[in-house]
C-alpha cells in the first residue's frame, strides 16, 4: 500500500505471535492525585506489531510510553514487557530490560559535538563493559556495524561529520540508527517527527518502520498526525484524557475519515486541529 510521499507501508509481520507488552488497569496520577494522566489503560501488543498511539497533546501518550521502560512508575495497575513486570524491577534488572527496549525521542537526544558514528556507537554501550572515549575505543566489529546502520538510514557518507551540523531529519535518522545499534526487541518512539516538516516526517517514519520490519522489532510509536499513523501502522490505539477511546487494526474498516471523526469529537472547536491535520484535505 502506498501512502505519504510515495512510501510503502511495511507488511504486518504479526500473524501468530507471543505477547511482548501487557498493560493492565494502568493508572498514573500527578500532583498528589489531582491530575490523572492515565486512567485504567489496558491493552496487549504481540511480537512484531507496528502499533501507533494517537491523541491530542495531553492525552497521555508520552506518559504511557515512559511506563513501558520504567521511566515512570504506575500509581495503580501493572506493566509487563518481555515477560517482566516493569513496575517491579529495580537497579540492574531494570537496566538489563532497557537494553532490550530502544527509545527514540522527539528531541533526538544525541550529542551534537560528536560525529554521527560516535553517536551510533553509543547505542552498543549496553553490550560492553566500561566507558568509551572516541570511535576507536570500540571494537572493530562494532565500528563496522555502526557504519552499516548509518548506511541503512541513508547517512553512510556522514559518518565522521559532527551531528549538530545535520538537518533535523538527518539528526533523527542518526538517533534511529543509534537505537537499532542497541539491537532492541522493542522500539518505543515518542513523537519522533513532531519537530519535522511533513515530507521529512514521511521519510523518517519510513526509515524507522522499514528497519523494524526487517529486524522483526515490535514498535510502539506515538503520533499526532493521522496520515502518518494510517500510512505506517498495523494497529491504532487512541487516547483521550488518559483513557483508551480507540483500538483497531488498520485496514479492517478503519479509514482515515473515521479516525479524523474521533479527533474532531475530541476537539469539537478545532483548537488543536494543527496537531492532527496536515492539510485542508484532512478536514473535508
Phi, psi and omega in degrees: 000132182259135184230226187305131175052031175078005180288158182251128179294133177297147176288135178292114184277357181276118171243287172239113187215158179284157178280130180248342176227129178225115179246126184231116174056037186288126176233135174224124178240153175233170176055052178056037175089357183282335178246121180256097185282324176230136189229095176056053181274128178222133173188165175227153182232123178280159179302134176087358183281147175254095189252125178251132178258120183246161179158158179290164177302137182088004182279345178112007184299307182295320179299319179298310181300323183289343172284335187283344174236018172081013176286336172236149174255137181294149168282323176206163180089186185222153177228118180242125181231125181053040176080005182241138176286102184300321184290354178250358183272144177222159169054233186297325180295319179291319178297322179295319178296320182295337176292341180261355183237102179280152182228122175254119186264157178299320184265019172074313180056043174252163181265108188298327183282348178271158176289163176302318181299316180295320178298317180292319179300328180298340176293344180265002185299329179294344179263359186240164174255138174080163181286163179229141179233103179088157184299325184289348178279354177266149177301152183302320182295327178286325176297319178294321179295319179295320176298321179295322178293322177294320175300320183299324181264012174080022183233027180300329181278358180250014188305321186256013178271142175301135186292330182285359174266357181272162173289168180300317179296321178292320178297322179292326176292325173298318179297323177294316178299320177297317179296317178294330177297336179290342185057054183282160171268336179226140172242127173256127181235114185261101181047056188292346182236017185297331183261011184247155178286163188303318182295313179293325178302315179298320180293317180294317179297323179296315178299313182298307187287323179296318179297320181292324176295316180299323182265003181056049179262138174282136183236132167238117188231130176266137181216155167269316195287124183294318184295321177293317180300314181290332184285332186238337186283151167261349180206142176243136170240123181255136178245143172222120179050040176083002180247148176282119180246354179206134174209103188209143170295151175274135176097001177245062181087357178267105180258165176299324179298321180293320179294320178298324177297322178298313180299318183292332174290326180285336185228064188298334181267359177070024183288335182243025185300331181294340181286324189246345179250126181261354179202167177300328181298332180294341186258358183258000000 
